Amino acid sequence: MMVEHPPTEEIIDENQTLWHTDRQPAGCSQCHRVYLVTPDYRGASCPLCRKGVLEAQPAHMRTAQPEQMLTFRVKRNDLLPTYKKFISGVWIKPEDFNPETLLRNTRPVFWPEWLVDSDVSGHWEMEAGFDYQVESAKEVYNNGRWESRKQIENRVRWEPRVGMINTRVENVITPALEEHENRQKMTEKYHLERGIGFDPALLGGAFLELPDIPPEDAWPLARPRVDKALAKTSSKAAGAQHFRNFSISASFSNQNWTEFFLPMYTTYYTDDDGQPQIVVVNGETGAIRGPRLASQKRGARIAKIIAAVAGGLFLLALLSLLLTMVIPPLGLIAGLLGLLGFGVSLFAIITAVWPGQWNRKQTGPRIAAKD
């Protein structure tokens, strides 16, 4: 396998604008993600870690304009019901974990994937699968007698095939971020077929996250995806409906790498320790992911109050019991107060323990931390 003339990147000055926009490069002082932002967002908090601020800095990147983008089909003003549903089910929440705070902290972000084009010349081999049908009969007992019923079974015949290929593959989607897999888990699926040509007028106030995997490092990730596209082309040329064990020896030249930007919203709330917990919303589908933490500190405070109430009930039960020698009917009241105090004390224990148990179950994907 040979790759000719890999794409080059340039150093973009911190005051240089790109892609017919007023956006300039800025990097997070904490997680070191790099964005293109409008001038008024320099100095703002990073939309993905919410710990560092965005500082003007040069960027190592391609200067050619991106090729495609998906637009925000979910509008910011429509997110409040999504946030309300997201926090439902969390019984004792941090005070900051509410729909209004999530909406106030919402920021739109476009994150990148690579689109790879390449000329391909070489030879391939594979097992080609051809559909065929086999007719057979099945004996069925019906209405007191045996009947023979015809059955059609679909099968695949596998045959070795080899061939030459001289073609160009286009728009093979390839990861552009080191955290690509985790990001996909956070945003879930996009309808990539809805992509349109990149239009700076549709960016609005969104942050544009830049790739952190350059093309020369992304090629090993792109190669299996390119091979899959070539396998489909070769299978079609062989007249096959299926393929397996595809391999190719080829040269790859005239590569073109462009960005495909995908929309998402990020927001956050702070947990008991004051740490930001990042929540992500797919800007196209509205899918939402992120940790839904309960507040152990609030649970402990509430439990103390409930425990004090339980203690008061036990004290009243004891006093009623002592007074039964004077007023015998108070014995029944003492028993009821004791049972009520026991129930309230159990509720205090549950209130103290539940947040920790709930938080241990929050094992879903989270925005990856970066050094």
Secondary structure, DSSP 8 states (H G I E B T S, - for coil): -EE-S----EEE-TT---TTSS-EEEEETTT--EEEE-GGGTTSB-TTTSSSBEEE--EEE--S---EE----S-GGGHHHHHHHHHTT-SS--TT-SHHHHHHT-EEEEEEEEEEEEEEEEEEEEEEEEEEEEEEEEEEEETTEEEEEEEEEEEEEEEEEEEEEEEEEEEEEEE-STTHHHHHHHH----GGG-EE--GGG-TT-EEE--SS-HHHHHHHHHHHHHHHHHHHHHHHTT-SEEEEEEEEEEEEEEEEEEEEEEEEEEEEE-TTS-EEEEEEETTT--EE------HHHHHHHHHHHHHHHHHHHHHHHHHHHHTTT-TTHHHHHHHHHHHHHHHHHHHHHHHHHHHHHHHT--S-------
